[in-house]
Amino acid sequence: MLNITSLWSSIDGRLLAAHVSHISGLYDSINTFVIYVSAQYRERIEFLRSFPTIMPFDHLLPSRSILLGDFNHNIHTRSSSQSLAQWFQSIHLNWYDPITADPEHNNTPTFRYILTTNFLLITADLTDMVDSHDIIYVARCDHAGISTHLTLGCTRTGPVIWRCDPYVAQDPHFRTELTAFCTNSEYFLSNLDTPSLWILCKSRLKSFIHTFSKKATAQRRRNLNKLQRMCKQLLREPTDNETNVQLAAVESQLEFQYEHSSSVLVLRSGLQWTEK
């Protein structure tokens, strides 16, 4: 899961900056800039001319950065305007175009099948992480979707990470209880060596999670039985608008409960949250 933090936007809203990180800190964060250049020639010239000065950083471009959007101009085609020399110099010195560099996608049109105006650029430190990219034509849209897959590193899973049932992990009450458990864990840990401490902590953490899961499962079972009784009762009552509304609401909750139970069974069959 990603955490996107808005950092900055230009006054006209044509340039946005955001900080993208993994919610659990599994990967180093990425600086992302989204750009939309006006299709009007004069506005486009004025915006691109001022582009190097309106970017939200001083002189040095931050590492691990992505610049993407609709440039309304092929950045690999020189303009007759001499005033845009600084713009081209800034783009080609600081950014790399992994999609156009691929012979398979070189000069592939991204706008109305005739022009290449959409780009996804990365800083030099990310070039070795490029794994694949694609250009997808979207139905009823004049712009194509472009994407680049970056290998940001190995996921930090291992004997020090315990991955539990994601449905339990989404429960705010569980997260509160887990935080309290981990915070208070120092009071029950004895003076053992580090490996032994980890084994003890993991054992008690596993027991805590299993206990919470059993209670949550029992509560869901009670809720399911209650909803089923309500549904049967409503089906026996005379049909009217109010009854239909109540029945639809109960059936919707039942469907959610059934889907949740099925998803948990699928996860358990694949052992998706066992320790790695």
C-alpha positions as YAML, in Angstrom:
chain: A
units: angstrom
residues:
- id: 1
  name: MET
  ca: [0.00, 0.00, 0.00]
- id: 2
  name: LEU
  ca: [1.23, 3.47, -0.86]
- id: 3
  name: ASN
  ca: [1.18, 6.69, 1.10]
- id: 4
  name: ILE
  ca: [0.94, 9.76, -1.16]
- id: 5
  name: THR
  ca: [1.71, 13.11, 0.42]
- id: 6
  name: SER
  ca: [1.01, 16.28, -1.55]
- id: 7
  name: LEU
  ca: [4.02, 18.60, -1.38]
- id: 8
  name: TRP
  ca: [3.42, 21.49, -3.71]
- id: 9
  name: SER
  ca: [1.49, 22.75, -6.74]
- id: 10
  name: SER
  ca: [2.00, 25.66, -9.09]
- id: 11
  name: ILE
  ca: [-0.48, 28.53, -8.95]
- id: 12
  name: ASP
  ca: [-2.09, 27.52, -12.25]
- id: 13
  name: GLY
  ca: [-2.28, 23.87, -11.20]
- id: 14
  name: ARG
  ca: [-0.23, 22.68, -14.17]
- id: 15
  name: LEU
  ca: [2.53, 21.18, -12.05]
- id: 16
  name: LEU
  ca: [1.96, 19.03, -8.96]
- id: 17
  name: ALA
  ca: [4.55, 17.51, -6.65]
- id: 18
  name: ALA
  ca: [3.97, 14.57, -4.33]
- id: 19
  name: HIS
  ca: [6.01, 12.31, -2.08]
- id: 20
  name: VAL
  ca: [5.19, 8.62, -2.59]
- id: 21
  name: SER
  ca: [6.25, 6.06, 0.00]
- id: 22
  name: HIS
  ca: [5.26, 2.59, 1.13]
- id: 23
  name: ILE
  ca: [2.93, 2.70, 4.12]
- id: 24
  name: SER
  ca: [5.13, 0.15, 5.90]
- id: 25
  name: GLY
  ca: [8.43, 1.62, 4.70]
- id: 26
  name: LEU
  ca: [9.28, -1.41, 2.55]
- id: 27
  name: TYR
  ca: [10.92, 0.75, -0.13]
- id: 28
  name: ASP
  ca: [12.69, 4.08, -0.27]
- id: 29
  name: SER
  ca: [10.34, 6.91, -1.18]
- id: 30
  name: ILE
  ca: [9.89, 8.45, -4.64]
- id: 31
  name: ASN
  ca: [9.40, 12.11, -5.60]
- id: 32
  name: THR
  ca: [6.68, 12.40, -8.24]
- id: 33
  name: PHE
  ca: [5.92, 15.42, -10.40]
- id: 34
  name: VAL
  ca: [2.81, 15.54, -12.58]
- id: 35
  name: ILE
  ca: [2.75, 18.07, -15.40]
- id: 36
  name: TYR
  ca: [0.12, 19.35, -17.81]
- id: 37
  name: VAL
  ca: [1.31, 21.75, -20.47]
- id: 38
  name: SER
  ca: [-1.27, 23.91, -22.20]
- id: 39
  name: ALA
  ca: [-2.31, 22.97, -25.73]
- id: 40
  name: GLN
  ca: [-2.36, 26.67, -26.65]
- id: 41
  name: TYR
  ca: [0.91, 27.64, -28.32]
- id: 42
  name: ARG
  ca: [1.54, 30.93, -26.48]
- id: 43
  name: GLU
  ca: [0.61, 29.53, -23.08]
- id: 44
  name: ARG
  ca: [2.74, 26.45, -23.75]
- id: 45
  name: ILE
  ca: [5.76, 28.54, -24.72]
- id: 46
  name: GLU
  ca: [5.38, 30.75, -21.63]
- id: 47
  name: PHE
  ca: [4.99, 27.77, -19.28]
- id: 48
  name: LEU
  ca: [7.91, 25.79, -20.68]
- id: 49
  name: ARG
  ca: [10.15, 28.83, -20.64]
- id: 50
  name: SER
  ca: [9.52, 29.31, -16.92]
- id: 51
  name: PHE
  ca: [9.58, 25.58, -16.12]
- id: 52
  name: PRO
  ca: [13.17, 25.41, -14.75]
- id: 53
  name: THR
  ca: [12.41, 28.20, -12.28]
- id: 54
  name: ILE
  ca: [9.03, 27.01, -10.99]
- id: 55
  name: MET
  ca: [10.08, 23.48, -10.04]
- id: 56
  name: PRO
  ca: [9.87, 23.13, -6.22]
- id: 57
  name: PHE
  ca: [13.56, 22.64, -5.50]
- id: 58
  name: ASP
  ca: [16.72, 24.68, -5.59]
- id: 59
  name: HIS
  ca: [19.22, 24.00, -8.35]
- id: 60
  name: LEU
  ca: [19.83, 20.30, -7.66]
- id: 61
  name: LEU
  ca: [17.17, 17.86, -8.78]
- id: 62
  name: PRO
  ca: [16.29, 15.42, -5.98]
- id: 63
  name: SER
  ca: [17.17, 11.79, -6.56]
- id: 64
  name: ARG
  ca: [14.56, 9.04, -7.02]
- id: 65
  name: SER
  ca: [12.21, 11.30, -8.95]
- id: 66
  name: ILE
  ca: [9.60, 10.79, -11.66]
- id: 67
  name: LEU
  ca: [8.16, 13.43, -13.99]
- id: 68
  name: LEU
  ca: [5.09, 12.41, -15.96]
- id: 69
  name: GLY
  ca: [2.15, 13.93, -17.76]
- id: 70
  name: ASP
  ca: [0.92, 15.57, -20.93]
- id: 71
  name: PHE
  ca: [3.59, 17.83, -22.39]
- id: 72
  name: ASN
  ca: [1.50, 18.70, -25.48]
- id: 73
  name: HIS
  ca: [4.79, 18.58, -27.35]
- id: 74
  name: ASN
  ca: [7.24, 15.88, -28.36]
- id: 75
  name: ILE
  ca: [10.20, 16.55, -26.07]
- id: 76
  name: HIS
  ca: [12.48, 14.73, -28.52]
- id: 77
  name: THR
  ca: [11.61, 17.16, -31.32]
- id: 78
  name: ARG
  ca: [13.34, 20.52, -31.28]
- id: 79
  name: SER
  ca: [11.19, 23.62, -31.36]
- id: 80
  name: SER
  ca: [11.88, 26.57, -33.62]
- id: 81
  name: SER
  ca: [11.64, 28.83, -30.59]
- id: 82
  name: GLN
  ca: [15.10, 29.76, -29.35]
- id: 83
  name: SER
  ca: [13.60, 30.84, -26.03]
- id: 84
  name: LEU
  ca: [12.94, 27.20, -25.15]
- id: 85
  name: ALA
  ca: [16.60, 26.23, -25.25]
- id: 86
  name: GLN
  ca: [16.79, 26.23, -21.44]
- id: 87
  name: TRP
  ca: [13.71, 24.00, -21.29]
- id: 88
  name: PHE
  ca: [15.20, 21.37, -23.59]
- id: 89
  name: GLN
  ca: [18.54, 21.54, -21.82]
- id: 90
  name: SER
  ca: [16.88, 21.02, -18.43]
- id: 91
  name: ILE
  ca: [14.84, 18.03, -19.63]
- id: 92
  name: HIS
  ca: [17.61, 16.20, -21.45]
- id: 93
  name: LEU
  ca: [20.26, 16.84, -18.79]
- id: 94
  name: ASN
  ca: [18.18, 15.85, -15.77]
- id: 95
  name: TRP
  ca: [15.68, 13.30, -17.02]
- id: 96
  name: TYR
  ca: [15.73, 9.98, -18.82]
- id: 97
  name: ASP
  ca: [12.90, 8.63, -21.00]
- id: 98
  name: PRO
  ca: [12.86, 4.81, -20.55]
- id: 99
  name: ILE
  ca: [9.84, 4.26, -22.79]
- id: 100
  name: THR
  ca: [11.08, 6.11, -25.86]
- id: 101
  name: ALA
  ca: [14.53, 4.56, -25.37]
- id: 102
  name: ASP
  ca: [12.94, 1.16, -25.97]
- id: 103
  name: PRO
  ca: [12.98, 0.48, -29.75]
- id: 104
  name: GLU
  ca: [9.62, -1.25, -29.41]
- id: 105
  name: HIS
  ca: [7.97, 1.96, -28.19]
- id: 106
  name: ASN
  ca: [10.15, 4.58, -29.87]
- id: 107
  name: ASN
  ca: [7.94, 7.35, -31.30]
- id: 108
  name: THR
  ca: [4.78, 5.41, -30.51]
- id: 109
  name: PRO
  ca: [1.90, 7.92, -30.64]
- id: 110
  name: THR
  ca: [0.18, 8.60, -27.33]
- id: 111
  name: PHE
  ca: [-2.39, 11.17, -28.47]
- id: 112
  name: ARG
  ca: [-5.09, 10.34, -31.01]
- id: 113
  name: TYR
  ca: [-2.82, 7.73, -32.62]
- id: 114
  name: ILE
  ca: [-0.85, 10.47, -34.39]
- id: 115
  name: LEU
  ca: [1.24, 12.44, -31.86]
- id: 116
  name: THR
  ca: [3.66, 11.60, -29.06]
- id: 117
  name: THR
  ca: [2.93, 14.08, -26.27]
- id: 118
  name: ASN
  ca: [2.67, 11.98, -23.10]
- id: 119
  name: PHE
  ca: [5.89, 11.06, -21.33]
- id: 120
  name: LEU
  ca: [7.10, 9.39, -18.16]
- id: 121
  name: LEU
  ca: [10.62, 10.50, -17.24]
- id: 122
  name: ILE
  ca: [12.89, 9.33, -14.44]
- id: 123
  name: THR
  ca: [16.11, 10.53, -12.86]
- id: 124
  name: ALA
  ca: [19.40, 8.80, -13.67]
- id: 125
  name: ASP
  ca: [19.56, 6.90, -10.38]
- id: 126
  name: LEU
  ca: [16.39, 4.99, -11.33]
- id: 127
  name: THR
  ca: [17.50, 3.86, -14.79]
- id: 128
  name: ASP
  ca: [18.97, 0.57, -13.56]
- id: 129
  name: MET
  ca: [15.66, -0.23, -11.87]
- id: 130
  name: VAL
  ca: [13.59, -0.14, -15.07]
- id: 131
  name: ASP
  ca: [12.10, -3.57, -15.61]
- id: 132
  name: SER
  ca: [9.41, -3.07, -18.26]
- id: 133
  name: HIS
  ca: [7.02, -0.50, -19.65]
- id: 134
  name: ASP
  ca: [3.93, -0.35, -21.77]
- id: 135
  name: ILE
  ca: [1.65, 1.93, -23.77]
- id: 136
  name: ILE
  ca: [-2.04, 1.06, -23.55]
- id: 137
  name: TYR
  ca: [-4.79, 2.62, -25.61]
- id: 138
  name: VAL
  ca: [-7.79, 3.49, -23.45]
- id: 139
  name: ALA
  ca: [-11.30, 3.15, -24.82]
- id: 140
  name: ARG
  ca: [-13.15, 6.44, -25.43]
- id: 141
  name: CYS
  ca: [-10.08, 8.48, -24.52]
- id: 142
  name: ASP
  ca: [-7.83, 10.44, -26.86]
- id: 143
  name: HIS
  ca: [-4.75, 9.84, -24.69]
- id: 144
  name: ALA
  ca: [-2.98, 6.52, -24.22]
- id: 145
  name: GLY
  ca: [-1.97, 5.21, -20.82]
- id: 146
  name: ILE
  ca: [1.79, 4.87, -20.33]
- id: 147
  name: SER
  ca: [3.50, 2.95, -17.54]
- id: 148
  name: THR
  ca: [6.95, 1.92, -16.39]
- id: 149
  name: HIS
  ca: [7.64, -0.88, -13.92]
- id: 150
  name: LEU
  ca: [10.50, -0.13, -11.56]
- id: 151
  name: THR
  ca: [12.18, -2.77, -9.42]
- id: 152
  name: LEU
  ca: [12.62, -0.80, -6.21]
- id: 153
  name: GLY
  ca: [14.43, -3.53, -4.34]
- id: 154
  name: CYS
  ca: [13.66, -6.72, -2.46]
- id: 155
  name: THR
  ca: [10.66, -6.67, -0.18]
- id: 156
  name: ARG
  ca: [11.79, -6.67, 3.44]
- id: 157
  name: THR
  ca: [10.29, -10.00, 4.45]
- id: 158
  name: GLY
  ca: [12.14, -12.56, 6.44]
- id: 159
  name: PRO
  ca: [12.42, -14.08, 9.90]
- id: 160
  name: VAL
  ca: [12.01, -10.64, 11.46]
- id: 161
  name: ILE
  ca: [8.72, -9.83, 9.73]
- id: 162
  name: TRP
  ca: [5.42, -11.51, 10.61]
- id: 163
  name: ARG
  ca: [2.67, -11.14, 8.02]
- id: 164
  name: CYS
  ca: [-0.79, -11.80, 9.50]
- id: 165
  name: ASP
  ca: [-4.26, -12.09, 7.99]
- id: 166
  name: PRO
  ca: [-4.69, -8.82, 6.00]
- id: 167
  name: TYR
  ca: [-8.39, -8.66, 6.88]
- id: 168
  name: VAL
  ca: [-7.52, -8.68, 10.56]
- id: 169
  name: ALA
  ca: [-4.76, -6.12, 9.95]
- id: 170
  name: GLN
  ca: [-7.31, -3.75, 8.38]
- id: 171
  name: ASP
  ca: [-9.34, -3.70, 11.60]
- id: 172
  name: PRO
  ca: [-8.66, -0.39, 13.44]
- id: 173
  name: HIS
  ca: [-9.38, -2.08, 16.79]
- id: 174
  name: PHE
  ca: [-6.80, -4.77, 16.02]
- id: 175
  name: ARG
  ca: [-4.17, -2.17, 15.13]
- id: 176
  name: THR
  ca: [-4.84, -0.34, 18.39]
- id: 177
  name: GLU
  ca: [-4.55, -3.55, 20.39]
- id: 178
  name: LEU
  ca: [-1.41, -4.59, 18.50]
- id: 179
  name: THR
  ca: [0.22, -1.22, 19.14]
- id: 180
  name: ALA
  ca: [-0.52, -1.53, 22.85]
- id: 181
  name: PHE
  ca: [0.80, -5.10, 22.88]
- id: 182
  name: CYS
  ca: [4.08, -4.14, 21.20]
- id: 183
  name: THR
  ca: [4.46, -1.04, 23.38]
- id: 184
  name: ASN
  ca: [4.02, -3.06, 26.57]
- id: 185
  name: SER
  ca: [6.10, -6.02, 25.38]
- id: 186
  name: GLU
  ca: [9.22, -4.70, 27.11]
- id: 187
  name: TYR
  ca: [7.64, -5.45, 30.48]
- id: 188
  name: PHE
  ca: [7.33, -9.20, 29.87]
- id: 189
  name: LEU
  ca: [10.61, -9.74, 28.02]
- id: 190
  name: SER
  ca: [13.31, -11.23, 30.21]
- id: 191
  name: ASN
  ca: [17.05, -10.68, 30.04]
- id: 192
  name: LEU
  ca: [17.73, -13.16, 27.26]
- id: 193
  name: ASP
  ca: [20.02, -12.96, 24.27]
- id: 194
  name: THR
  ca: [18.59, -11.33, 21.14]
- id: 195
  name: PRO
  ca: [17.63, -14.54, 19.23]
- id: 196
  name: SER
  ca: [15.87, -15.94, 22.30]
- id: 197
  name: LEU
  ca: [14.09, -12.64, 22.91]
- id: 198
  name: TRP
  ca: [12.85, -12.65, 19.33]
- id: 199
  name: ILE
  ca: [11.57, -16.24, 19.62]
- id: 200
  name: LEU
  ca: [9.74, -15.36, 22.85]
- id: 201
  name: CYS
  ca: [8.28, -12.15, 21.44]
- id: 202
  name: LYS
  ca: [7.18, -13.89, 18.25]
- id: 203
  name: SER
  ca: [5.52, -16.69, 20.18]
- id: 204
  name: ARG
  ca: [3.53, -14.29, 22.33]
- id: 205
  name: LEU
  ca: [2.69, -12.10, 19.35]
- id: 206
  name: LYS
  ca: [1.42, -15.13, 17.44]
- id: 207
  name: SER
  ca: [-0.72, -16.13, 20.43]
- id: 208
  name: PHE
  ca: [-2.12, -12.60, 20.69]
- id: 209
  name: ILE
  ca: [-3.04, -12.50, 16.98]
- id: 210
  name: HIS
  ca: [-4.66, -15.94, 17.06]
- id: 211
  name: THR
  ca: [-6.72, -15.01, 20.13]
- id: 212
  name: PHE
  ca: [-7.89, -11.78, 18.52]
- id: 213
  name: SER
  ca: [-8.71, -13.59, 15.25]
- id: 214
  name: LYS
  ca: [-10.80, -16.22, 17.05]
- id: 215
  name: LYS
  ca: [-12.80, -13.53, 18.84]
- id: 216
  name: ALA
  ca: [-13.30, -11.61, 15.59]
- id: 217
  name: THR
  ca: [-14.39, -14.79, 13.78]
- id: 218
  name: ALA
  ca: [-16.89, -15.61, 16.53]
- id: 219
  name: GLN
  ca: [-18.30, -12.09, 16.38]
- id: 220
  name: ARG
  ca: [-18.66, -12.27, 12.59]
- id: 221
  name: ARG
  ca: [-20.44, -15.62, 12.94]
- id: 222
  name: ARG
  ca: [-22.90, -14.09, 15.41]
- id: 223
  name: ASN
  ca: [-23.45, -11.14, 13.07]
- id: 224
  name: LEU
  ca: [-24.02, -13.51, 10.14]
- id: 225
  name: ASN
  ca: [-26.59, -15.55, 12.08]
- id: 226
  name: LYS
  ca: [-28.37, -12.36, 13.12]
- id: 227
  name: LEU
  ca: [-28.49, -11.09, 9.52]
- id: 228
  name: GLN
  ca: [-29.81, -14.43, 8.28]
- id: 229
  name: ARG
  ca: [-32.62, -14.35, 10.86]
- id: 230
  name: MET
  ca: [-33.49, -10.78, 9.89]
- id: 231
  name: CYS
  ca: [-33.55, -11.74, 6.21]
- id: 232
  name: LYS
  ca: [-35.90, -14.68, 6.85]
- id: 233
  name: GLN
  ca: [-38.18, -12.50, 8.93]
- id: 234
  name: LEU
  ca: [-38.37, -9.79, 6.27]
- id: 235
  name: LEU
  ca: [-39.13, -12.36, 3.58]
- id: 236
  name: ARG
  ca: [-42.15, -13.52, 5.59]
- id: 237
  name: GLU
  ca: [-43.56, -10.01, 5.95]
- id: 238
  name: PRO
  ca: [-45.94, -8.39, 3.41]
- id: 239
  name: THR
  ca: [-44.09, -6.68, 0.58]
- id: 240
  name: ASP
  ca: [-44.00, -2.87, 0.69]
- id: 241
  name: ASN
  ca: [-41.44, -0.15, -0.04]
- id: 242
  name: GLU
  ca: [-40.09, 0.00, 3.50]
- id: 243
  name: THR
  ca: [-39.70, -3.77, 3.70]
- id: 244
  name: ASN
  ca: [-37.94, -3.85, 0.33]
- id: 245
  name: VAL
  ca: [-35.48, -1.18, 1.46]
- id: 246
  name: GLN
  ca: [-34.71, -3.06, 4.69]
- id: 247
  name: LEU
  ca: [-34.39, -6.36, 2.83]
- id: 248
  name: ALA
  ca: [-31.97, -4.83, 0.30]
- id: 249
  name: ALA
  ca: [-29.82, -3.45, 3.12]
- id: 250
  name: VAL
  ca: [-29.71, -6.80, 4.93]
- id: 251
  name: GLU
  ca: [-28.92, -8.72, 1.74]
- id: 252
  name: SER
  ca: [-26.10, -6.27, 0.99]
- id: 253
  name: GLN
  ca: [-24.59, -6.89, 4.43]
- id: 254
  name: LEU
  ca: [-24.99, -10.64, 3.96]
- id: 255
  name: GLU
  ca: [-23.23, -10.50, 0.62]
- id: 256
  name: PHE
  ca: [-20.33, -8.62, 2.22]
- id: 257
  name: GLN
  ca: [-20.09, -11.25, 4.99]
- id: 258
  name: TYR
  ca: [-20.11, -14.12, 2.47]
- id: 259
  name: GLU
  ca: [-17.49, -12.43, 0.30]
- id: 260
  name: HIS
  ca: [-15.28, -11.78, 3.33]
- id: 261
  name: SER
  ca: [-15.51, -15.43, 4.43]
- id: 262
  name: SER
  ca: [-14.68, -16.66, 0.92]
- id: 263
  name: SER
  ca: [-11.68, -14.33, 0.66]
- id: 264
  name: VAL
  ca: [-10.31, -15.56, 3.98]
- id: 265
  name: LEU
  ca: [-10.65, -19.18, 2.86]
- id: 266
  name: VAL
  ca: [-8.78, -18.38, -0.36]
- id: 267
  name: LEU
  ca: [-5.97, -16.72, 1.60]
- id: 268
  name: ARG
  ca: [-5.72, -19.65, 3.99]
- id: 269
  name: SER
  ca: [-5.56, -22.15, 1.15]
- id: 270
  name: GLY
  ca: [-2.59, -20.27, -0.31]
- id: 271
  name: LEU
  ca: [-0.90, -19.66, 3.05]
- id: 272
  name: GLN
  ca: [-0.59, -16.02, 2.12]
- id: 273
  name: TRP
  ca: [0.32, -14.75, 5.58]
- id: 274
  name: THR
  ca: [2.65, -17.41, 6.88]
- id: 275
  name: GLU
  ca: [6.08, -16.43, 8.10]
- id: 276
  name: LYS
  ca: [8.75, -16.22, 5.42]
...
